[in-house]
Amino acid sequence: MTYTIPGLVNIPPDGAAHKVTIAHFQLPPQLDYVSAPRLMEAVYRRAKIKNDSPYTLLGGEASLFIGDEFIGTSPLEMTAPQGEVELSLGVEDRIKVERELKRRDTDKRLIGGRRHLVYGYEIRVENLLLVKADLKLHDQIPVARHEEIKVKLEACEPKPSEQTELNLLKWELSLEPKEKRTVRFDFSVDSPQGMEVVGLP
């Protein structure tokens, strides 16, 4: 791949590698936020950028700044013109998220020799930013690894925008400044009496 360097650059004949500037240009980012509180109660900033420049962006390590503040580095994949790149911009501590187990019920009656468990979770989010925040919220209910075990999403408010075959749940929330929102969901686990079921709360 060949780049044309604007102007003349003096490179010392010392056998060492030297950096030169190829171009300056701005690529407006599309910002959103993502959280998986089942794994960690934190919200992460994310930027999606379309490469509208005539240059292919080489893969490597990108230095990240918010304003004049250096926030870290992120791997950058090679991106052709008109391609898209996604960068993680670290934790956004002004959006709060909490996940709590609110219900764990065992049906004392054995129906057809089966045990019935119900779990209920509550996820609370709060936007302390002064601007609207688009949040992608992720969670998961158990996946049955045995044909005799049945897992079902019983109730969910609001309904997830997506539920995969692996029972991954996704909500797309648009939070106004200072807005609080609560997501609640219940799921059941049915299993034969006497069967040990591992991995449950």
QUIRA-V240699 format. One record per residue. RES is the residue in three letters. SS is DSSP state (hx for helix, st for strand, lp for the rest). PSI is psi in whole degrees, 0 to 359 (NA if undefined). NEAR is the number of other ideal C-beta (glycine too) atoms within 8 Angstrom. Layout:
# QUIRA-V240699
res->RES ss->SS psi->PSI near->NEAR
res->RES ss->SS psi->PSI near->NEAR
This chain:
# QUIRA-V240699
res->MET ss->lp psi->134 near->4
res->THR ss->lp psi->135 near->3
res->TYR ss->lp psi->144 near->6
res->THR ss->lp psi->123 near->4
res->ILE ss->lp psi->125 near->8
res->PRO ss->lp psi->132 near->5
res->GLY ss->lp psi->192 near->4
res->LEU ss->lp psi->143 near->3
res->VAL ss->lp psi->132 near->6
res->ASN ss->lp psi->120 near->4
res->ILE ss->lp psi->118 near->6
res->PRO ss->lp psi->142 near->6
res->PRO ss->lp psi->59 near->4
res->ASP ss->lp psi->5 near->4
res->GLY ss->lp psi->3 near->3
res->ALA ss->lp psi->160 near->5
res->ALA ss->lp psi->140 near->3
res->HIS ss->lp psi->142 near->6
res->LYS ss->lp psi->140 near->4
res->VAL ss->lp psi->152 near->7
res->THR ss->lp psi->127 near->6
res->ILE ss->lp psi->315 near->7
res->ALA ss->lp psi->157 near->7
res->HIS ss->lp psi->130 near->3
res->PHE ss->lp psi->159 near->6
res->GLN ss->lp psi->138 near->3
res->LEU ss->lp psi->104 near->9
res->PRO ss->lp psi->128 near->5
res->PRO ss->st psi->154 near->8
res->GLN ss->st psi->112 near->7
res->LEU ss->st psi->139 near->8
res->ASP ss->st psi->185 near->10
res->TYR ss->st psi->151 near->14
res->VAL ss->st psi->143 near->11
res->SER ss->st psi->141 near->14
res->ALA ss->lp psi->77 near->9
res->PRO ss->lp psi->344 near->13
res->ARG ss->lp psi->329 near->7
res->LEU ss->lp psi->318 near->4
res->MET ss->lp psi->133 near->5
res->GLU ss->lp psi->76 near->6
res->ALA ss->lp psi->154 near->8
res->VAL ss->lp psi->134 near->14
res->TYR ss->st psi->138 near->12
res->ARG ss->st psi->146 near->11
res->ARG ss->st psi->140 near->12
res->ALA ss->st psi->129 near->10
res->LYS ss->st psi->129 near->10
res->ILE ss->st psi->134 near->12
res->LYS ss->st psi->128 near->8
res->ASN ss->lp psi->89 near->15
res->ASP ss->lp psi->3 near->6
res->SER ss->lp psi->166 near->9
res->PRO ss->lp psi->5 near->3
res->TYR ss->lp psi->146 near->10
res->THR ss->lp psi->127 near->9
res->LEU ss->st psi->121 near->10
res->LEU ss->lp psi->148 near->7
res->GLY ss->lp psi->151 near->7
res->GLY ss->st psi->206 near->6
res->GLU ss->st psi->125 near->7
res->ALA ss->st psi->136 near->9
res->SER ss->st psi->132 near->6
res->LEU ss->st psi->134 near->12
res->PHE ss->st psi->145 near->8
res->ILE ss->st psi->110 near->6
res->GLY ss->lp psi->233 near->4
res->ASP ss->lp psi->3 near->3
res->GLU ss->st psi->123 near->6
res->PHE ss->st psi->125 near->6
res->ILE ss->st psi->356 near->8
res->GLY ss->st psi->195 near->6
res->THR ss->st psi->161 near->7
res->SER ss->st psi->142 near->10
res->PRO ss->st psi->139 near->8
res->LEU ss->st psi->121 near->12
res->GLU ss->lp psi->154 near->6
res->MET ss->lp psi->129 near->7
res->THR ss->st psi->119 near->10
res->ALA ss->lp psi->163 near->7
res->PRO ss->lp psi->137 near->9
res->GLN ss->lp psi->2 near->6
res->GLY ss->lp psi->169 near->8
res->GLU ss->st psi->147 near->8
res->VAL ss->st psi->145 near->11
res->GLU ss->st psi->130 near->8
res->LEU ss->st psi->138 near->12
res->SER ss->st psi->130 near->8
res->LEU ss->st psi->22 near->12
res->GLY ss->st psi->187 near->9
res->VAL ss->st psi->137 near->7
res->GLU ss->lp psi->100 near->11
res->ASP ss->lp psi->0 near->5
res->ARG ss->lp psi->5 near->7
res->ILE ss->st psi->117 near->16
res->LYS ss->st psi->144 near->9
res->VAL ss->st psi->137 near->14
res->GLU ss->st psi->140 near->9
res->ARG ss->st psi->130 near->10
res->GLU ss->st psi->136 near->8
res->LEU ss->st psi->117 near->8
res->LYS ss->st psi->345 near->7
res->ARG ss->st psi->136 near->8
res->ARG ss->st psi->97 near->9
res->ASP ss->st psi->138 near->7
res->THR ss->st psi->122 near->7
res->ASP ss->lp psi->116 near->10
res->LYS ss->lp psi->340 near->3
res->ARG ss->lp psi->135 near->4
res->LEU ss->lp psi->113 near->8
res->ILE ss->st psi->117 near->7
res->GLY ss->lp psi->29 near->4
res->GLY ss->lp psi->23 near->6
res->ARG ss->st psi->149 near->10
res->ARG ss->st psi->140 near->11
res->HIS ss->st psi->119 near->10
res->LEU ss->st psi->142 near->13
res->VAL ss->st psi->131 near->13
res->TYR ss->st psi->144 near->14
res->GLY ss->st psi->133 near->11
res->TYR ss->st psi->153 near->12
res->GLU ss->st psi->129 near->10
res->ILE ss->st psi->124 near->14
res->ARG ss->st psi->130 near->12
res->VAL ss->st psi->148 near->18
res->GLU ss->st psi->129 near->11
res->ASN ss->st psi->108 near->15
res->LEU ss->lp psi->5 near->7
res->LEU ss->lp psi->164 near->10
res->LEU ss->lp psi->4 near->3
res->VAL ss->lp psi->163 near->5
res->LYS ss->lp psi->145 near->9
res->ALA ss->st psi->127 near->11
res->ASP ss->st psi->116 near->11
res->LEU ss->st psi->127 near->17
res->LYS ss->st psi->112 near->12
res->LEU ss->st psi->130 near->16
res->HIS ss->st psi->142 near->11
res->ASP ss->st psi->182 near->13
res->GLN ss->st psi->141 near->10
res->ILE ss->lp psi->163 near->10
res->PRO ss->lp psi->156 near->10
res->VAL ss->lp psi->125 near->8
res->ALA ss->lp psi->129 near->8
res->ARG ss->lp psi->3 near->4
res->HIS ss->lp psi->138 near->6
res->GLU ss->lp psi->340 near->4
res->GLU ss->lp psi->354 near->7
res->ILE ss->lp psi->129 near->12
res->LYS ss->st psi->128 near->9
res->VAL ss->st psi->134 near->12
res->LYS ss->st psi->135 near->7
res->LEU ss->st psi->110 near->11
res->GLU ss->st psi->319 near->7
res->ALA ss->st psi->150 near->7
res->CYS ss->st psi->128 near->11
res->GLU ss->st psi->118 near->7
res->PRO ss->lp psi->166 near->6
res->LYS ss->lp psi->143 near->5
res->PRO ss->lp psi->149 near->10
res->SER ss->lp psi->343 near->6
res->GLU ss->st psi->140 near->7
res->GLN ss->st psi->119 near->8
res->THR ss->lp psi->175 near->6
res->GLU ss->lp psi->337 near->3
res->LEU ss->lp psi->15 near->6
res->ASN ss->lp psi->28 near->12
res->LEU ss->st psi->132 near->10
res->LEU ss->st psi->142 near->14
res->LYS ss->st psi->133 near->11
res->TRP ss->st psi->143 near->11
res->GLU ss->st psi->107 near->9
res->LEU ss->st psi->135 near->11
res->SER ss->st psi->111 near->8
res->LEU ss->st psi->121 near->12
res->GLU ss->lp psi->163 near->7
res->PRO ss->lp psi->133 near->8
res->LYS ss->lp psi->7 near->7
res->GLU ss->lp psi->143 near->8
res->LYS ss->st psi->145 near->8
res->ARG ss->st psi->146 near->9
res->THR ss->st psi->133 near->8
res->VAL ss->st psi->129 near->14
res->ARG ss->st psi->140 near->12
res->PHE ss->st psi->145 near->14
res->ASP ss->st psi->143 near->13
res->PHE ss->st psi->154 near->12
res->SER ss->st psi->153 near->12
res->VAL ss->st psi->118 near->14
res->ASP ss->st psi->133 near->11
res->SER ss->st psi->157 near->12
res->PRO ss->st psi->146 near->8
res->GLN ss->lp psi->133 near->8
res->GLY ss->lp psi->347 near->3
res->MET ss->lp psi->130 near->10
res->GLU ss->lp psi->124 near->3
res->VAL ss->lp psi->119 near->8
res->VAL ss->lp psi->160 near->4
res->GLY ss->lp psi->10 near->4
res->LEU ss->lp psi->156 near->8
res->PRO ss->lp psi->NA near->4
